[in-house]
Amino acid sequence: MYKVQKLLVNYKTLEEFKKFKEYGIQELSMLEDLQENIIDNDSESPFYGIYYGDKLVARMSLYRIDGNYDRYFDPPQDYLELWKLEVLPAYHGKGFGSALVNYAKTYNLPIKTNARQRSSEFWEKMGFSSVTYNPSRDRGENPYVWYPAGVAEQEPVEKEDGPIKETDVSSSDL
């Protein structure tokens, strides 16, 4: 079992993240997120990672989303959004990614993530399932979700003339 820890928002972590950018896909880069948090002097880090020795080998971002914005889970509630899960290539297949996901599950809140290409097998192995695609909600993403006990997929909201479109929601509804 690996120890997952909250990563500090500091320049040492920024240097560790640069190692991931060298190997990862640009969409996985957390450098910009971390730099913004350093600039804003944010003490609440959304970043979690696993060190092997003194080297950061796996990391993720984990954000709590307010239940008022829940369009995935029934009953609507706060949920976690897991972003940018990445394990350095030399450490693949050793359980680091699973340890991060299992850590997120300990919050016992529903979890949403966007599966990258060729990652659906991993997410399914971790107990996640794809949601029924909703073009106005998902906008080209490939959401996978994990449901704790008592939680199910939210049914799409239908209007008399079909699904709600983004243009049907006013700013006062947000």
C-alpha positions in Angstrom: 0.0 0.0 0.0 1.3 3.4 -0.9 0.9 6.6 1.1 -1.1 9.3 -0.7 -0.4 12.8 0.6 -1.7 16.2 -0.1 1.0 18.1 -2.0 2.2 21.4 -0.8 1.7 24.5 -3.1 5.3 25.5 -3.3 8.2 25.7 -5.7 9.5 22.3 -4.8 6.3 20.7 -6.0 6.5 22.9 -9.1 9.9 21.4 -9.9 8.4 17.9 -9.3 5.6 18.6 -11.7 8.0 19.6 -14.4 9.1 16.0 -14.5 5.6 14.9 -15.4 5.2 17.4 -18.2 8.3 16.0 -19.9 6.6 12.6 -20.1 2.9 13.5 -20.1 0.4 14.8 -22.5 -0.1 18.6 -22.5 -3.7 18.1 -21.3 -2.2 16.5 -18.1 0.0 19.4 -17.3 -0.7 20.7 -13.8 2.1 23.3 -13.9 -0.3 26.1 -14.7 -2.8 25.1 -11.9 0.1 25.0 -9.4 1.6 28.3 -10.5 -1.8 30.0 -10.1 -2.2 28.6 -6.6 1.3 29.8 -5.7 0.6 33.3 -7.1 -2.8 33.4 -5.2 -1.0 32.1 -2.1 -3.6 29.4 -1.8 -3.0 27.2 1.2 -5.7 24.6 0.2 -4.0 22.3 -2.3 -6.2 20.3 -4.7 -3.1 18.2 -5.5 -2.3 14.7 -4.2 0.6 12.5 -4.9 2.7 9.5 -4.0 6.4 9.6 -3.4 8.7 6.7 -4.0 11.7 7.5 -1.9 12.1 11.2 -2.4 10.6 11.2 -6.0 7.1 12.2 -6.8 6.0 9.3 -9.1 2.1 9.7 -9.2 -0.2 12.6 -8.9 -3.8 13.9 -9.3 -6.0 16.9 -8.8 -9.1 16.4 -6.7 -11.8 19.1 -6.6 -15.0 19.1 -4.5 -17.9 20.3 -6.6 -20.9 21.9 -4.9 -24.1 19.8 -5.1 -25.9 22.8 -6.7 -23.9 22.1 -9.9 -24.4 18.4 -9.8 -25.7 17.1 -13.2 -24.5 13.5 -12.8 -25.7 12.0 -9.6 -29.0 11.0 -8.0 -29.7 12.3 -5.5 -27.9 15.5 -6.4 -25.0 16.2 -4.0 -21.5 17.4 -3.6 -19.1 15.2 -5.5 -15.4 15.0 -6.4 -13.9 15.7 -9.7 -10.7 13.8 -10.3 -8.4 15.4 -12.9 -5.0 14.8 -14.4 -4.2 11.4 -12.8 -0.7 10.5 -14.0 2.0 8.1 -13.1 5.5 8.4 -14.4 6.1 5.8 -17.1 8.8 3.9 -15.2 6.3 3.4 -12.4 3.3 2.1 -14.4 1.8 -1.2 -13.4 2.9 -0.9 -9.7 -0.5 0.2 -8.2 0.3 3.9 -7.8 -2.7 5.0 -10.0 -5.0 2.6 -8.2 -3.8 3.9 -4.8 -4.7 7.5 -5.8 -8.2 6.5 -7.0 -8.8 4.4 -3.9 -7.7 7.4 -1.8 -10.4 9.6 -3.5 -13.0 6.9 -2.8 -12.3 7.2 1.0 -14.2 10.5 0.9 -17.3 8.4 0.2 -18.6 11.0 -2.3 -19.5 10.3 -5.9 -16.5 10.8 -8.2 -16.5 12.1 -11.8 -13.5 11.9 -14.1 -12.9 12.3 -17.9 -11.3 9.2 -19.3 -8.5 9.8 -21.7 -8.2 7.6 -24.8 -7.3 4.0 -24.1 -7.9 4.5 -20.3 -11.4 3.1 -20.0 -10.1 -0.4 -19.0 -8.4 1.2 -16.0 -11.4 3.2 -14.9 -13.7 0.1 -15.2 -11.3 -2.0 -13.2 -11.5 0.7 -10.5 -15.3 0.4 -10.4 -16.1 3.4 -12.6 -18.7 3.4 -15.4 -19.4 5.6 -18.3 -22.5 7.8 -18.1 -25.2 8.1 -20.7 -23.7 10.7 -23.0 -25.6 14.1 -22.9 -24.2 16.5 -25.5 -25.2 19.7 -23.7 -23.7 18.5 -20.4 -20.7 16.5 -21.5 -19.5 18.7 -24.5 -17.2 16.1 -26.1 -15.8 14.8 -22.8 -15.9 11.1 -21.9 -17.1 11.1 -18.3 -16.7 8.1 -16.1 -18.2 8.1 -12.6 -18.0 6.1 -9.4 -21.1 5.7 -7.3 -20.9 5.1 -3.6 -23.8 3.1 -2.0 -27.2 4.8 -2.4 -26.2 6.9 -5.4 -27.2 6.4 -9.1 -27.0 8.1 -12.4 -29.0 11.3 -12.7 -31.8 11.1 -15.3 -31.5 13.7 -18.0 -33.9 16.7 -17.5 -36.4 16.8 -20.3 -38.4 19.8 -21.5 -41.6 19.4 -23.4 -39.7 19.9 -26.7 -36.6 17.9 -25.8 -33.5 18.0 -23.7 -32.5 21.3 -22.1 -30.0 23.2 -24.1 -27.3 25.5 -22.7 -29.2 28.4 -24.2 -32.3 27.5 -22.1 -30.5 28.3 -18.8 -30.2 31.9 -17.8 -27.5 33.3 -15.6 -30.0 33.7 -12.8 -30.4 29.9 -12.8 -26.7 29.4 -11.9 
